Amino acid sequence: MTTAYFDAASTEPLHPAARAALLSALENGWADPARLYGPGRNARHLLDQARARVAAVLAVRPDEVSFTSSGTEAAHLAVLGGLRARRRVGQHLVVSAVEHSSVLHAAEMHERDGGKVTTVGVDRGGRVDPAEFAAAIRPDTALACLQSANHEVGTLQPVDEVAELCQAARVPLFVDAAQSAGRVTIPDGWSILAASAHKWGGPAGVGVLVIRKNTRWRSPLPDDEREGRRVPGFENVPGAIAAAAALEAYSTEMAADGPRLSALVELIRERVPRIITDVEVVGDPVHRLPHLVTFSCLYVEGEALITELDRLGFAVSSGSSCTADTLRPSHVLEAMGVITHGNVRVSLPRGANATNVDRFLAVLPDAVARLRRTAGVTS
């Protein structure tokens, strides 16, 4: 049985444009881009081209873009560098309760080092209230963090409204755009942004850090001359080139395919509560990503349901994507006040087959029923 891959929120399959660009770059972009001889100059030219292509899609300046080793590294640099640059203002950080673990771990580190952190809650759909977020900002606030879209439930955050409020308070806003870059338009007004190439069909191990002009930022790491002194270490030139090629191609395709994927997700959102009892579809039904839907089933362990669906030919994940290998409940679902167990996240890759979605909906009720009977639950 061919497995239907429904875990694009974790990793989108490598885009053909990325594969072709990567193979070419391995032949032509292997040299040190910091060197002045021919192969080095060529590598620098290719790296600068990749930077410009990413900047064009994100609607920023090329010199605002740096490549990192991952989206996690980009988020860590964004948060810790933004805080370090504004120590004279204060040591207060504002984050939403549903940020990616990479952001929350950076906040925890800041707090251990003596900083202060205010966490802004969300509604039952996983969305922050801009007024509540603004109320958390204080005179000593050095940085605010708000993801563009949630990685577990797909809810889009009111980045444009929050950015306007942050600008009025003269506080830089960091936006984690890992789930939205290449898929939807990212609202403007932010100061720092992070993204991850493997989310849009680029190679794993390539992240993007964008620091807008006139934003105060200072690296929390030892000085290094690479990437404008923002990211230390030898640049992954082939990876950056492949990431840029994938982002261009993927964003163009999503402009056309996004509505189709959104309709498939809406079908899942509408059908699942009708065909399965004691189930809750979570996340904002309107302000959401086009490709992602999460639901929770009572009386079923999420890990068991994921394993059963894998046996039936479907690769899905737990909504608790960052704690799937632990027994800890999802911090996102807890913050929303929804069911935290029996949770399944379906995220459709580009070109997802509608027939596979129909097949998924056909086998899901029996899979849940079998697991409930095994647990001694009868409906």
C-alpha positions in Angstrom: 0.0 0.0 0.0 1.3 3.4 -0.9 1.4 5.7 2.1 -0.5 9.0 1.8 1.8 11.6 3.3 -0.3 14.0 5.5 2.5 15.6 7.6 3.6 18.6 5.6 3.5 20.8 8.7 6.5 18.8 9.9 8.4 18.5 6.6 7.2 19.2 3.0 8.6 16.6 0.5 11.7 18.0 -1.3 10.5 20.1 -4.2 11.8 19.1 -7.7 13.1 22.7 -8.1 15.1 22.3 -4.9 16.5 18.9 -6.0 17.6 20.3 -9.4 19.1 23.4 -7.8 20.9 21.4 -5.1 22.5 19.0 -7.6 23.7 21.9 -9.7 25.0 23.8 -6.6 27.0 20.8 -5.4 28.9 21.0 -8.6 29.3 24.8 -8.8 28.8 26.2 -5.3 31.1 24.1 -3.2 33.9 26.6 -2.6 34.4 29.1 0.3 32.3 32.2 -0.6 34.7 34.3 1.5 37.6 33.6 -0.8 38.7 35.9 -3.6 39.8 33.3 -6.2 37.4 32.2 -9.0 35.5 29.3 -7.4 35.1 31.4 -4.2 33.8 34.4 -6.1 31.4 32.1 -7.9 30.1 30.6 -4.7 29.6 34.1 -3.3 27.7 35.1 -6.4 25.4 32.0 -6.1 24.9 32.7 -2.4 24.0 36.3 -3.0 21.6 35.2 -5.8 19.9 32.9 -3.3 19.6 35.6 -0.7 18.0 38.0 -3.3 15.5 35.3 -4.4 14.4 34.6 -0.8 14.2 38.4 -0.2 11.9 38.9 -3.2 9.4 36.3 -2.0 9.4 37.7 1.5 9.2 41.3 0.3 12.4 42.4 2.1 15.8 43.7 1.2 18.5 41.1 0.3 20.9 42.5 2.9 18.2 41.8 5.6 18.4 38.1 4.9 20.8 35.6 6.5 20.9 31.8 6.2 21.1 29.7 9.3 21.5 26.0 10.0 17.8 25.6 10.9 14.6 27.4 11.7 15.3 26.6 15.4 18.6 28.4 15.2 17.0 31.3 13.4 14.4 31.6 16.2 17.0 31.4 19.0 19.2 34.0 17.3 16.2 36.3 16.7 15.0 36.2 20.4 18.3 36.2 22.2 19.9 38.7 19.8 16.9 41.0 19.9 17.0 41.0 23.7 20.8 41.5 23.9 20.7 44.5 21.7 18.1 46.3 23.9 19.5 45.6 27.4 19.5 49.3 28.1 15.8 49.5 27.5 15.1 46.6 29.8 15.0 42.8 30.1 11.3 42.2 29.7 10.1 39.8 27.0 6.5 39.2 25.8 5.5 35.9 24.1 2.2 34.2 23.3 1.4 31.0 25.1 1.3 29.0 21.8 4.7 29.9 20.4 6.9 27.1 19.0 9.0 25.4 21.6 12.2 27.0 20.1 10.9 30.4 21.1 9.6 29.3 24.5 13.0 27.6 25.3 14.8 30.8 24.4 12.4 32.7 26.7 13.1 30.2 29.5 16.8 30.7 29.1 16.3 34.5 29.2 14.3 34.1 32.4 17.0 31.8 34.0 19.5 34.6 33.3 17.5 37.1 35.2 15.1 38.4 32.6 11.4 38.8 32.9 8.8 37.1 30.6 5.1 37.8 30.2 3.1 35.1 28.5 -0.1 36.2 26.7 -2.9 33.7 26.5 -5.1 32.7 23.6 -8.8 32.0 23.0 -10.2 28.6 22.4 -9.3 28.9 18.7 -5.7 29.5 19.6 -5.7 33.2 18.7 -4.3 36.1 20.8 -6.3 39.2 21.5 -4.3 42.2 20.2 -5.5 44.4 23.0 -4.3 41.8 25.6 -1.0 41.5 23.9 -0.5 45.3 23.9 -1.4 45.4 27.6 1.5 43.1 28.3 4.0 45.6 26.9 5.8 47.7 29.5 8.3 50.5 29.4 11.1 48.0 30.0 9.9 45.6 27.2 12.9 44.8 25.0 11.2 42.4 22.5 7.8 40.9 21.7 7.2 37.5 19.9 4.2 36.4 18.0 4.1 33.5 15.5 2.4 34.2 12.2 0.5 30.9 12.3 0.4 28.0 14.7 2.3 24.9 13.9 -0.2 22.5 15.7 -3.6 23.8 14.9 -3.1 26.2 11.9 -4.5 29.3 13.5 -3.4 32.6 11.9 -2.4 35.2 14.4 -3.3 38.9 14.1 0.3 39.9 13.3 -0.7 43.1 11.5 -2.7 44.5 14.4 0.0 43.4 17.0 2.8 44.9 14.8 1.0 48.2 14.7 0.6 48.2 18.5 4.3 47.2 18.9 5.4 50.0 16.6 3.4 52.5 18.6 5.1 51.3 21.8 8.5 51.3 20.0 9.0 47.6 20.7 10.4 45.3 18.0 8.3 42.4 17.1 9.7 39.0 16.2 7.6 36.8 14.0 8.1 33.0 13.7 6.9 32.4 10.1 8.0 28.7 9.8 4.5 27.5 9.0 3.4 30.4 6.8 6.4 31.3 4.7 5.7 30.3 1.1 2.1 29.3 1.9 0.3 32.6 2.8 1.2 36.3 2.7 3.0 37.3 5.9 1.6 40.7 7.2 4.2 43.5 7.4 5.2 45.6 10.3 7.5 43.1 12.1 11.2 43.7 12.9 12.7 40.2 12.9 11.5 37.0 11.2 12.5 33.4 11.2 11.6 30.6 8.8 12.7 27.0 7.9 13.3 25.7 4.4 12.1 22.2 4.8 8.6 23.5 5.5 8.3 24.8 1.9 10.0 21.8 0.2 13.6 23.0 0.6 16.4 20.9 2.1 16.5 20.2 5.8 19.2 22.1 7.7 18.6 25.5 6.2 16.9 28.3 8.1 16.2 32.0 7.3 16.7 34.9 9.7 15.5 38.3 8.5 16.4 41.4 10.5 14.9 44.6 9.1 17.0 47.7 8.7 17.1 50.0 11.7 16.3 47.1 14.0 18.7 46.8 16.9 20.1 43.3 17.1 23.3 41.9 18.5 24.4 38.3 18.1 24.3 36.3 21.4 27.2 34.1 20.0 30.9 34.8 19.6 31.8 37.1 16.8 32.3 35.6 13.3 32.6 37.3 10.0 30.1 35.0 8.2 26.6 36.1 7.1 27.1 39.7 8.0 28.3 38.8 11.5 24.9 37.4 12.3 25.4 33.6 11.9 28.7 31.9 12.6 30.2 29.1 10.6 30.8 28.2 6.9 27.7 28.9 4.8 25.8 26.0 3.3 25.8 27.5 -0.2 24.2 24.5 -2.0 21.5 24.3 0.7 20.7 28.0 0.5 20.5 27.9 -3.3 18.1 24.9 -3.1 16.0 26.6 -0.4 15.6 29.7 -2.5 14.6 27.7 -5.6 12.0 25.8 -3.6 10.6 28.9 -2.0 10.1 30.6 -5.3 8.4 27.6 -6.9 6.4 26.6 -3.8 5.0 30.1 -3.2 3.9 30.3 -6.8 2.2 26.9 -6.6 0.5 27.7 -3.3 -1.1 30.8 -4.8 -2.9 28.5 -7.2 -3.3 25.3 -5.1 -4.0 26.9 -1.7 -7.7 27.3 -2.3 -8.0 23.6 -3.3 -6.1 22.5 -0.2 -8.2 24.7 1.9 -11.4 23.1 0.5 -10.0 19.6 1.4 -9.2 20.8 4.9 -12.7 22.2 5.2 -14.1 18.9 4.2 -12.2 17.2 7.0 -13.2 19.8 9.5 -16.9 19.4 8.5 -17.0 15.6 8.2 -15.0 14.3 11.1 -17.4 15.5 13.8 -20.3 13.9 11.8 -18.7 10.5 11.4 -17.1 10.1 14.8 -18.7 10.7 18.2 -16.9 12.5 21.0 -14.5 14.4 18.8 -13.4 18.0 18.8 -11.9 19.8 15.8 -9.6 22.5 17.1 -8.1 25.7 15.8 -9.7 28.8 14.3 -12.1 27.8 11.6 -11.7 31.0 9.6 -8.3 32.5 10.4 -6.3 29.4 9.5 -3.6 28.0 7.2 -5.0 26.4 4.1 -3.4 23.0 4.5 -3.7 22.0 8.2 -6.4 20.6 10.5 -6.2 19.1 13.9 -8.8 17.1 15.9 -9.0 15.3 19.2 -10.8 12.1 19.9 -11.9 11.2 23.4 -11.0 7.7 24.9 -8.2 7.2 22.4 -4.5 7.6 22.8 -3.1 9.9 20.1 0.1 7.7 19.6 -2.1 4.6 19.2 -4.3 6.3 16.6 -1.3 7.6 14.7 0.2 4.1 14.6 -3.1 2.6 13.5 -3.4 5.2 10.7 0.1 4.4 9.6 -0.8 0.8 9.3 -3.7 1.8 7.1 -1.5 3.9 4.8 -1.6 7.4 6.2 1.3 9.4 7.6 -0.1 11.9 10.1 1.2 13.3 13.3 0.1 14.3 16.7 -0.8 18.0 17.0 1.8 18.0 19.7 4.5 18.0 17.0 7.3 19.1 19.3 6.6 16.6 22.0 5.6 13.6 19.9 8.3 11.4 21.5 7.4 12.4 25.1 4.4 11.8 27.3 3.9 15.6 27.9 0.7 17.1 26.6 0.8 19.8 24.0 1.4 23.2 25.5 -0.6 24.7 22.6 -3.7 22.6 23.3 -3.4 23.2 27.0 -3.3 27.0 26.4 -6.4 26.8 24.2 -8.3 24.8 26.8 -9.2 22.0 24.5 -8.8 18.2 24.6 -5.1 17.3 24.8 -5.2 13.6 24.2 -6.3 11.5 21.2 -5.0 14.3 19.0 -4.3 14.0 15.3 -2.8 16.7 13.0 -3.4 16.3 9.3 -1.4 18.7 7.1 -1.7 18.3 3.3 1.4 18.7 1.1 1.4 20.5 -2.3 -0.7 18.6 -4.8 -2.4 16.4 -2.2 -4.7 13.9 -3.7 -8.4 14.4 -3.0 -8.9 10.7 -3.4 -6.6 10.0 -0.5 -8.5 12.5 1.7 -11.7 10.6 0.9 -10.0 7.3 1.7 -8.8 8.8 5.0 -12.3 9.8 6.0 -13.5 6.4 5.1 -11.1 4.4 7.3 -10.9 6.9 10.2 -14.2 6.0 12.0 -13.4 2.2 12.1 -9.9 2.9 13.3 -11.1 5.1 16.2 -13.8 2.5 17.1 -11.3 -0.4 17.2 -9.0 1.5 19.5 -11.9 2.5 21.8 -13.1 -1.1 22.0 -9.5 -2.2 22.9 -9.6 0.4 25.7 -12.9 -1.0 26.9 -15.0 2.0 25.6 -18.2 1.3 23.7 -20.2 4.1 22.0 
